[in-house]
């Protein structure tokens, strides 16, 4: 019993190790078509489809004949007459200029020959499939053929193969018509002897005459086919892999495209050829190289070299391929990191993208593995080089993607001329690229495959040699080579030198703000430390410490805590008590900023106990624990630690500890309204901040300075500092301090009655804080309170109420992680909601909120909020008509405001005092209070360099109302 075509297709597919989807991609047809054939659903495959499958399977001549004969029993008519039934190739991505060229030639606006060149994998075969499909849809009769490698090449391939496959699928009557006047064709295709209905040539003629007659017969056959099957268009020859065509085929092709008007119907050309070849395998002196030059000189050919796909096109191709993935690959399908890695490594070569997509589907896409089919293709190209050129690729691959001639000469231990000859061969094959003074592998995958094929001993030796050469060559400027040297010494197994360069590379990345690179280098350094064991414990302490601060600066507090924990363990193994205690203090600091307050307190107390004899540890731990207590509202516990830090800071020569003392000490001062003292304190310790070289302390110090400046009314300086903080944060990717700086700037704009600017800045802060996993509720709460204040001032009472209620829900029912500065922003909330109640005429509620604010402010020494709460109380009492009590509250408020020195609190309190005096029937005193308030506003405006902001303040409704009342 004969085998079915579906079963035969399945056998051949399994023999070459392809899935249905992989075969479909190679053949340029749909996977569903292949599935239907193999299941027997489709009993009549197109002859065009059969030929595509045969080519994709790479069948030898006998197997191809059997394959096509089995399909022929069920074949449909030739594709030129059944274009509607042709399988459309998978969607072509990119190649818009090339498709436009194809369309131009199919409309006969171009010449007789269109040739695409390019290195393997760029999609030439896929483009030819697109040309065939478009031609059939336009009514052309398409004949397709492709060459095999020269060792197994048939005479006149690929033309004769294309003709043989075409006539093999013709019905006998049509074939006899095609062969009229083509008797000499039997010299090319003896199997047609029985089909030619005329006397066969029996003459013996000279070889050149026989060749001329055979070529004329081919031309006549194509004309006959065009006249019968495509009278409105003609015949399209699609020829792939022309780099392997012999001189006989090139001569026949030349004769066909030179046929001129002989091959025209009604003045229209009836034959067009579209071909493709690997230009990296063709030299100018080769058969095809000479022919291309001749065709170009004669104006017969249009040539285009295929460029790589763009990054966007590769991404589109990758995503389109993912649609066919099975469920096992679903996680990788939506993994942006995997996607970017694939596109980066593919370097615009579509075959690489396709192979990686298939590897993802079958689960063979290891972290750095090159898919098997890509690796085999690269090995094939490398094998075509001379022995001397191949010998150079190994050391070049070890050096890296890019390398200098001098380095390769030394590592390969060859003469310069030998190396240059090998490099020339590599560039001609498109495996290497000469970039002018340097060379690089055309694709990093080429380098990976060449290096992977080296034995491990040989590879390690070459890495050691490369490291030594680079050290000698760049001795005067090793910093540029830290990363490369670390890699070579690691791969060469010289761990001590690898560790040295990994740490140097990490330090360099930190200085450049390249956080991800720094972490990677420090991670590798810690791995090497573990490999080296006892001898590298001191280095492990140092690296864990550095990595911890990189994570801390980046706002990755949990990761920082883990690194400081590693530092503590390594220090304990070395019996270094000071380093162990310092690691505990830094661990406590990381836990503190990660809102793990209990764990932070325990670690900081352990640090004080372990490091009691080390003043620098005591200073650092005391500062952090003092700050922790202040933040969570334990002011009485914080006070003794403040005094310890105040005594130790002048005598401890440690920039980091002094930096934090500068920051934390200033916070306590400006919270209590001592703005000038806070600024003086920050200035005193600024040199320590600079010396610490820590990004977070630099940013935090600038932010704290801006806060104190804002409190003192130095708004121009404050906003300039905040602009610097935000710019640096955006450049480095820091968001924790950036979100704070934005709402601080928003607060200042609100103070100056620029409420539109305030809404924008505070809105940015809320949005940024929402994306920070470790963001304090304080950031969002302060921003929302600022938003509410501006909305209330603009008369948008309902919207203000929404912002306040969101914060009040946190204040009334705080979670453990909400405790950061809860006491402070609760005071702001109570005053703001009290003002809203007053705006709605709810005096009793306003007084209740004012009382809450005052009680909290007095117990935490928050002078500014004392002023705000007493002023609110005075306003509410004034509205009630209780003038004596209102007078008493406002007298206390104005006295405190004058001591405080915050301009808005003074001018706002003076305005309310003026209102009280007016009600008391003291108009002169009222005008005096209003005039003083206006003057304070003018003094602030005069100091603003920003003209827009100055005019916004002076022209605001609030200030204009003061001016009117001052005028009486």
C-alpha positions, 0 to 999 in steps of 0.5 A: 500500500503506497504511503500518503503524501501527508505521512510522507511529509511528516516523515521528512519533517521529523527526519530534519527535526522541525515542528510544523510551525518551524517548517511553515516559517521556512516554507513561507506558508501557514502552519495550518496548511501543513497540519491539514496535509499531515492529518489528511484534511487537505488531499490536494496540495498546490504544486506551488505549496509542494515545491515550497515544502520540498525546498524548505525540507532540503530534499536531495534530487531523488527524494525530491522527485519521490516527494513531488510525484507522491503529491502529483496524484492529487495536485491542483492546476499550476498556481498561475491559473489558481492564484486564489487558492494559493497559500499566502505567506506569513505577513511580511514585516518591514521591507517596505522599499523592497516590496515597492521594488518588486511591485514596480518590476511586476508592473514592468516599470523596471528592467528584466532582472531584480536581484537582492543581496545580503548576508544569511538570515536577512530574509531574502528567501522570505522576500522571494516568497512574497514576490511569488505570492504578489506575482500570482495575485497579479496574474503572473505565471511563477516558476521557482528554483534554488541552488544547492551548494556547489558540491551537489549542484545540477547543471544549469541550476537553478533554472533547469530545476525551476522548469522541471518542477513546473512542467512536471506539474502540467497536464499533458495537453497543456505541456504539449502546447508549451513544448511546441518549437522546443525540441532542443529542450531535450538536451537539458531535460531528457525526460521530456522526450516522450512529451515533445510532439515533433522530431527530436534534434539528431544533429551533432553540432558544435558545443556553442551552437548546441548551447545557443539552440538550447537557450532558444528552446528555453526562451520559446518554452517560457514564451509559450507558457506566458501566451497560454497561462498569463497572456496579460502579464508573463512569466516570473522566474524566482531564483534563490541562492544564486551565489551557488549557480555555475557558469552554465546557469549564469550564461542561460540566465544572461541569454534570457534577460538579454532577449530584448523584444524577442520576449515581448508580447505587444511591446510588453516584456513577458519575462521577469527574473527576481533573484537573491544571493548571499553577497558575503560569499561572492567576490568580484572575480566569481561567476556571479560577481562578473555577471552582476557587473556585466548586467549592470553595465548593460542596464539589465539589472536593478540591485538592492542590498538588504539591510537589517531590520530596524529595532521596531521591525524586529520587535513587531516580528518577535511579537507576531511570532509569539502569537503561535507560542504554546502555553508553556511559553506564556510567561516568556511571551510577556517578559519585556526583559526577555524581549529586549534581550532577544532583540538586542542579540538578534541585531536586526537579523530576522532569522535570529528573531525567528529562531529565538522565538522558536526556542522560547516556545520549546523551552530551549531559550537558556539565559545566554544560549544561542539557538541550535539552528543559528549556531549551525549557520554561523559554524557553516560560515566560519568553516568556509574560511581558510585555516589561517583566518579561522585560527584568528577568530578564536582569540578575537572572540575571546577579546570581545565584540570589538577589538584592536589590531594590536591587541589581536596580534599579541593575543594570537601571537601572529605577525601583523601581516598574518593577522591583517590577511585573516581579518580581511577574509573575515570582513569579506565573509561579513563575519567581521566589520572594519570600523576604521582603526578597530574591528568588531564581529558583525553580530555578537552571536557570531562571537559567542558561537566561536568562543563557545566552540573553544575548549575550556582550557584553551578559552581560559588561557586566551582570556588570561593572555588578553587580560595581560595584553590589555593591562600592558597596552593601557597601563597609563589609563586602566580605568577605561578597561576595568570592566573588560579586565574584570571579565577576562580575569574572571573567565581566565580563573585568576580570582584575586585580580578579577576581584580587584577589577570588579570592585574598581568597576563598581566604584567607577559605575557609582561615580557615573551614577550607573546604579545597575552596573554598579550593583552587577559588578559588586554582586560578581565581586561578592561571588568571587569573595565567596569562592576565595573564602577566608582570604577575601573576608575583608574585601567582602566587608568592603564590597557589601558595605558599598553595595548596601549604600548603592541600594540605599541611595536608590531607595532599595532599602530592603536590599540595602538591609540585606547587604549590611547584614552580609557586611555584619556577618563577614565582620563578625567572622573577622572579629572586627567589632567596630565594623560589625557595630557599624554594619548593625547601625547601617542595617538599622538605618536601612530598616528605618527607611524601609518602615520596619521601625521595630527592627530598626530600633533593635539593630540601632540599639545593638549597634550602640551596645556592640560599638560602645567603645567606638565614637564614630559608631555611637555618633552614627547610631545615635543620630539614626535612632534620634531621627527614628524617634522623632519621625514616629513622634517619640520626642522624649526618647529622642532628646537624650540621643540628640544631646549625645550626637551634639557632643560627639559630632565635633570630635568624630572625624567621620564624614558620613556620621557628621553628614547625617548629624547635619541633616537630622539636627537641622530637622529638629531645629526647623520643626521647632521654627528655628530656621536660622539655626537650622540653616547655620547647622546645615552650613556647618556640616556641609563639608562633611556631606561633600566628603561623604560622597553619598548621593542620598546625603547630598540630596537630603541636605539640599532638600532640608536646606530648602525646607529651612529657607522656605520657613525663613521666607528665602523662597528664591533660594529654596526653589533653586535648591529644589530644582537642583534636587529634582534634576539630580533625582531624575538624572539618577532615577532616584524617586524617594527624595524627588517626590518630597522635593516636588511637594515642598516646591508645591507648598512654597508656590501655595504659600506665594498664592501661585495655586495653579503651580502648586496644583501641578507640583503636588500632583506630580508628587502624588503620582510619583509617590504612587509608584514607589514601593517604599514611599512614606504615606507622609509624602502623599499626605503632605502633597494632598494637604497642599493640594487641598489648601490651594483648592480651598484658596481657589474656592473649590471647597468640595475638591479640597474636602476630598483631599483632606478626607483622604488624609484624615482616614490615614490619621484616624486609622494609621497602619504601622507603615503610616507612622512616618511623620504622622504627628507632623502632617496631622497638625497640618490636617487639623488646621486645614480642615478647621479652615474648611469648616470655617469657610462653611460656617461650621464654627464649632468644628473649626474650634475642635480642629484648632484645639487638636492642632494646638495640643499636638503642636505644643507637645512637639514644639512645632511653633509654626503650627502653634501660630496656625492653630491659635490664629484659627481659634481667633478667627472662629471666636471672632465669627462667634462674636467672642471678641475678648477671647479672640483678642487673647488668642490672636495676641498670643498668635501674633507674638509667636509669629513675630518670634517665628519669622515665617512671612506667610504666618505673620502676614496672615495673622496680621490680616486676622488681627486687622479684621478683629480691630475693625470689628472692635471699632479701631479702624486706625489699628486695623489699617496699621495691621493691614499695612504691615501685612502688605509690606511683608508681602512686598518685601517677600516679592522684592526678593523673588527673581522670578518675575512671573511668581512675583506678579502672581503673588502681588496680584493675587486675590488675597493680597489685593484684599489686604491692599484694599483694607490697608487703604481704608 
